[in-house]
């Protein structure tokens, strides 16, 4: 199916794929590593109804949790992975990163989630399918082709202030020996600066946490007492400062709010929405 995207920047970054009526987005740079299965969902191809229609991965927003399970089954199967090996986050805007082992497989799909306050997932288990959920916040993808490690992290403005991307890389280094310069990273579809108006207290948090030389690329004045915040730029700054090479970093050209007809957006709908999914798995040999 041909989807009409409103893109930011000069050249297209994300590519649209489709399988069995399920459209999804992929990053070409991550694909070139040859070691991962990836996908970022749209609103299309699922079974959820109402504000969550139709592809939704946030169970707490859905009137029928069985819809989310079926959406997971459809989507994970479409990208070529096994839904029984899915592991879902339990996001509360922290910088907590869970190390996923074989004991976690199925949590969020065929087994209950027995943890909370987890906004990031990392693993070296082939076939494990990591899932984090979004509706304007920033998805962060990590692939370490040297050590065979992947990570997915959710970074809203609170997580970004606390440098969720750097924290995720530090966990990968501690657990698996990952070096940031080896990592291929991507910043997924999220709200753009033009659409993301915040109050001065949010900007003050960034002023306190970051060097002034970055302020101009992080936020600009908006309406009286308001600012336009660039979460995508800030996360790119964080990843590069942490050691990710610029040539290994892909930054989204799609804004969730600008594309609210195709992507769930909290800001565009006043909270009446479902949740998008970022999926990442190591290929099984």
N, C-alpha and C positions, 0 to 999 in steps of 0.2 A: 504494500500500500504506500502511496505517496503522501507524506506528511508535509504540510506547509509551515516551516519554522520561521520565526522571526529571530535572526541571528545577530550577534554582536561582533564587531571587529571586521577585519578585512577578508580572511579566508575561513571556510568551514573547518571546524575542529572535530566535533563529534560526527560519527557516521550512523545512519539509521539502517537497522537490519530488521528482518521479519521472518518468522517461522510459524506455520500453522495459525496464521491470523494474529500472532502476538508481535507487535512492533517493539523494538528496544534500541537503545543507543550504545555505541561502543567507542572507546578511544583507540585510534590506530596505533599509537605508540605502545600502549600496553599489549595490543594484539601482536605486534612485531617481536615481542619477547618470546613468543611461541610456547609459553608455559602456563597461560591462564585461560580460563573461561570467564567472561565478564558480561555485564549487562546493566543498563539503567532503564527503568521502566517508564512508560508513559501512562496516561489515564486509560488507555484503550486495551481491550482484549480480555478483561476480567468479568467477574460475575457479581460484584458489589453493586448496590443500587443507591439512589438518592445522591447526597452530596459526595459519597465515596465512589460513585460510579466512574469507571467500572473496575479498573485495576487498582486495588487498594491493599496495602500491607500493614496498616495500623489497626490492630484488632480492637483497641479501645474506642475507635471511632466508628466501627462497623456494627450495625444492628444484629448481624449474625456472624459470629466468629468462624463458622464453617466456610463463609465466603473467602476469608483470608487464606485459609488452608487450601482451598481450591485455586485461588489466585497464585499462591506459591507453587502448587503442583504444575499449573499451566506454564508459568513463567520459567521456572527452573528447567522444566522439560524442554521448553522452546530454545533455551540457550545451550542445551546439550549437557546438562548436569543431572544429578540425582537428588530429588527433593528430600529423600530420607536422610541425606547427609547435610541438610541445612542447619545452620546455627544462627540464631537471631540475637541482636543486641536488645538491651532494655534501657532505653535512653532517658536521661534526666538532666542533660546539659552539664555533665561532669567531664573530667579528663581521665576517667578510669578506663583502662584497656585490659580486656580479658584475653589470656592466652588460651586459645581453643585447642583441645586435645580430642582424641577419638572418643573419649567418654562424653563429649558434648554433642556428638552428632545426633541430629533430629530435634534438638531443643528449639522450640518455636514452630515446629511442624507436627511431628508425630509424638513428641514428648514435651512436657511442660518446661518452661524456663525456671530454673531454680536459683537465679541470681537477679540482682537489680543494680541500678546505677552503673550501667555499662554502656559507654558511648563509643567504644572502639573494640575491634576484634583483630587478633593476629593469629596466624597458624602456619605450620609447616606440614600439615596433614594433607596428602593428596586426596582430592575429591571433596573435602570439606567445603561447603558453600556458605560463605559469609554473607549476611544480610543486615543492612542498616537502612533506616527509614527517614524520609525527608518530605518537606513541603515549603521550602525556601532556604533552609539551612544548607551548609556546605558539605558535600560528600568528598572525602579524601581517600584516594586509592593509592596503595603502595605495593610494588612488586620488586622483590630482591631476587634477581635471576642467578646470583652467585650462590646463595645459600638455600634457594628454594623456599622462600618465605613470602607471604602476602599479608596485607592488612587493609582494613576498611575502618574509617572513623567519621563520626558525625560531629560537625563543628558549627554551632550557632555562634552568636556574638559572644556569649560567655565562654564557650570553648575556645574561640579564637583569641580572646584576650589572654586566656591561660595557655595559649600555644599548643592546642591539641595535636597539630601535625608534628611538632617537635617531640612531644611526649610519646606519640606512637612510634616514631623512629627510635627513641631511647629504649622503649620496651623491646622492639625488634633487635636492637643491638645487644641488650642485656641477655635476652633469651636465646638468640640464634647467632650472634656475632655479626649482624648486618652492619654494613658501612653505608652511610647516607649517599656517598658518591656512586655507589653501585645501584641505588634504588631508582626505578622508573615510577614516577608519581603522576597523579592526575587530580585536578580539581573539577568536580562534577557540576551538573546543572543546579543552579541556586539563584537566589535573588540578586539582581544587578544593582549597581550604585544608583542608577536613575530611579529605580523603584523602591529603594530601601531608605526611607526617612526615619531617623531616630532622634531622641531627645538629647540634650546636652550632657546629661549624666552618663549616657552610654559612651559618648565621645570622650568624656573626661576619663573614663576607665581605660580607653586606648591611649590617651595622652600620658597617663601614669605608667603604662606597661611598655611603651615603645619609644624609641629614639625619635626626637623631633624631626630628623631628616626625612622620616617616612610620612609625616603628617599629610603633606600635599597629595600623596598618592593613596592615602587611606580614607580621607573624608573631605568634604567641602561644605560650605554653608548652604542651607536650603531656605525654607520658609523661616520667618522670625522665630528664633529659639530652637530651630531644628537644623539637622545636618543630613547629608546624603553619605551613607557609609558604604565602603567598597570591601565587602568581606572576601571577595575573590582575590583581589589584589593583596589584601593583608595576609591571606593564607599562602599566597605565592611567596611573599616576603619571608614569612616564617619558614617555609620549606627550604628556600634557598639559603637563608641564614643558618639553617640546621645542617646544610651540606649537600642538599640535592642539587645536581648540576642543572643549569637552565635548559640544556639540550635534552634532559631526561624528564622535563616537566611539561605536561599539557594542561592548559587552562580552558575551561568551558567557554563556548561561544553562545550558549543558550541560557536565558534567564527564565526561571520558573514563573515569575509574575508576568513577564511579557508574553509568555506562551501558556497562559492559564487555561486555554481551551484544550491543550494537549498534556499539560503537566499540572499536578496538584500544587496550589499556592495558597498558603495561609493568608498572606497579605492581600492578595487579589480577591479572596472570597470572604474576608472577615472571619476566618476560622471555619467556614463551612466547607470542609474538604476531606479527602482521604490522605493517604501517605504513599509517596513514591518509594521505590526500592532500588538500592545499589547492591549489586551482587558481584562476588568475586570468588573464584575457586582455582586451586592449583589443578592442572590436568593430571589425571592418573595415567601412569605409563602402561 
